[in-house]
Each structure stands twice: as C-alpha cells, then as structure tokens.
C-alpha cells in the first residue's frame, strides 16, 4: 500500500486503528462519544462504522493543547 494512502488524513479508520491511535478502550470511547467529547463514528455500510482520521488527529491536537 502506498505511503500516501496510509498517511492520508481524509481516510476512514476502523476500530482497531482508532484504538491504536488514541489508546482509549472501546467502552471509554463510546462513553465520550455519547457525551460529545470525541469525534463521532460514521456509518460506512449497514454493519460497519469508521472515523475520519483527520478528525481523530485534530481531536488529539486539541487534547495536547488543553
């Protein structure tokens, strides 16, 4: 896979990658998502969800500044 594709901030990431990037468990992320404190998941199909990598990266940057 080309490096540009892997690092593109406008691609969708799935749960394992989201967990790897943020370090937050699925349960913690779900709770924060319900409280509006983290980027919301997006439906990719009837049975799949993902997050935009750019939103996750932006959220991390905001957390570092806080």
Secondary structure as GFF3:
##gff-version 3
##sequence-region A 1 66
A	DSSP	alpha_helix	3	7	.	.	.	ID=ss1
A	DSSP	beta_strand	12	13	.	.	.	ID=ss2
A	DSSP	alpha_helix	15	22	.	.	.	ID=ss3
A	DSSP	alpha_helix	26	34	.	.	.	ID=ss4
A	DSSP	beta_strand	42	45	.	.	.	ID=ss5
A	DSSP	beta_strand	48	52	.	.	.	ID=ss6
A	DSSP	alpha_helix	53	65	.	.	.	ID=ss7
###
